[in-house]
Structures are given as C-alpha cells and as structure tokens.
Amino acid sequence: MVFVGNGSFSGSGRGLGLSKSSIWREKLETLSKEMGLQDRVVFAGHLSQKELDSMYERCKFTVLPSVKEGFGLVVVESWLHAKASIVTNQAGVAELIEDGKNGMLVNPDDTDSLASKISILLDDKELTRVMGERGFETSKQCSMEEGLKSETRAIDELLA
C-alpha cells in the first residue's frame, strides 16, 4: 500500500499545511509497524506531478477514505488514468460515483465494508478495469468547460 501526499492544503506543504498531518502520518507509521506491515506500506509524501502520474499509472485503484474532503480531486485524477476508486459516501465527489459502476462507495464508519471492497478490487481485475474506464468517462464532467456550461445553465435558470 502506498500513501501519497502530505495531508496539507498545498501540494508541497509550503502553504496552508494542516498541523494534524504529521500526527496522522506518525500514527499510521506506528500502526503499520505494530501490525508487522512496515515492509509492505510506503509513505511517499508529496510528489511532483510526473511522479504522481507514475503512481497513478502503476496503482491498481485508489482509496479516498476522507469524511471531510470538499471534493476529492484524487478520484478524478485516478479516473484520468482509468483507475477505479473507493470513496466514502461523505466525500463531495461521492455525488459522481455510481456504486459498483464507476467506483465504490463505503460508509466511513464501516471498516469491514472498506476491507471487503478493497478485496473485491484486488481479486477482480476485470471489474477494476471496467470501473476505471467508466470513471474515465465520468471525469469528462469535471472539465473547466463542463463546469462553465453547468454554471451558465444554473445562472440562466435563476434569471429566467
């Protein structure tokens, strides 16, 4: 398992860094050691865009376990690389997920369900591939052009 990012509002940690990010990383590193998994878990931290693209290309799928994610750009980035994603039903991007079609939704309080869905995607390569392809199609809704069209429609409706 690879954890990418540093948990800050900025990609590099030079901006509005969250003070809790280092605490969470330490907790996760400690947990991986306690479980004897330190050789199977990587904490990559901040990556350049080229390195990040390489990670997406190499991964089987992504997981966004956040409950306070405003949108969840990692999901759209995953889809741009035709990768499936597991997302909590409380993340903003969950609105774009059709559970079992272009991704998987989980309740953040149900760790067994998260583990089950991770196992499904690890075991079912065809399902993972198809979800990634459908996600790629869904990602087209997230372009600047589509956003502008959507906002223009909303403004037109309000003014009509």
Secondary structure, 3 states (H helix, E strand, C coil): CEEECCCCCCCCCCCCCCCCHHHHHHHHHHHHHHCCCCCCCEEEECCCHHHHHHHHHHCCEEEECCCCCCCCHHHHHHHHCCCEEEEECCCHHHHHCCECCCEEEECCCCHHHHHHHHHHHHHCHHHHHHHHHHHHHHHHHHCHHHHHHHHHHHHHHHHC
